[in-house]
Amino acid sequence: MPGEPPAPNTPGLIGWNELYATDWQKAFDFYSALFGWTKGEAINMGDMGTYQLFDHNGRSIGGMMNKPPQMPVTSWVYYFNVADIDAAVSRVNANGGKIVNGPMQVPGGGWIAQAVDPQGAFFALVGMRKG
């Protein structure tokens, strides 16, 4: 039906939004006022600080935290949904990309992998393990 949002985890769509900010609390206030996001669970990441989930219409859609010192700039990272994380990792490698982190399991049972494309652009994948 037109106007209906796609089902969560639909392959090819963005399934998670992640912000590495200089000050995640100020960033949350900005985006909350702009988009109406609400705070979800706050996860203590030890020395890395707090990873604050943010929700929209009652569903967690991303997280934000202060960027680690090794990151040169603040940035958004978008996690694209895939049906099978291992198959997607194989496609990245076969097509000239490179996995730089993962796959690793995340809360909720999913798996993520962070990668760069052949041009050096950073992106991420999220999905389940089929095998």
Summary of the structure (lengths in Angstrom):
residues: 131
radius of gyration: 15.3
end to end distance: 33.3
largest distance: 46.0
contacts: 346
relative contact order: 0.19
helix: 19%
strand: 44%
